[in-house]
């Protein structure tokens, strides 16, 4: 009878140990899923930021082009004041678009920084739970 009780106790301890291990694994899997979701958000934000950077770069190129046009129009003076005014208008519009793109880039940069902070906190929580 004692042998059966001892065996039953060992088996019960083993089952409890396995249950604790399963619970720990479930926690790890949840942490991994959370991190994967955050990584997906980071990826999306980086894509958005890359797109915004591309748009800002395009606007900067437009501004440079308009500035060259203004220089050429002034140097030649053959094309007259109307072309200069048109270039100034284009430069103004390009600058507005550049500013809008820059503001969007700053906002997306802040979102990326916030998400990075959240991800770092989650990773630290995950590391703490492993200890």
Buried (B, 14 or more C-beta within 10 A) or exposed (E): EEEEEEEEEEEEEEEEEEEEEEEEEEEEEEBEEBBEEBEEBBEEBEEBBEBBBEBBEBBBEBBEBBBEBBEEBEEEEEBEEEBBEBBBEBBEBBBEBBEBBBEBBEEBBEBBEEBEEBBEEBBEEBEEEEE
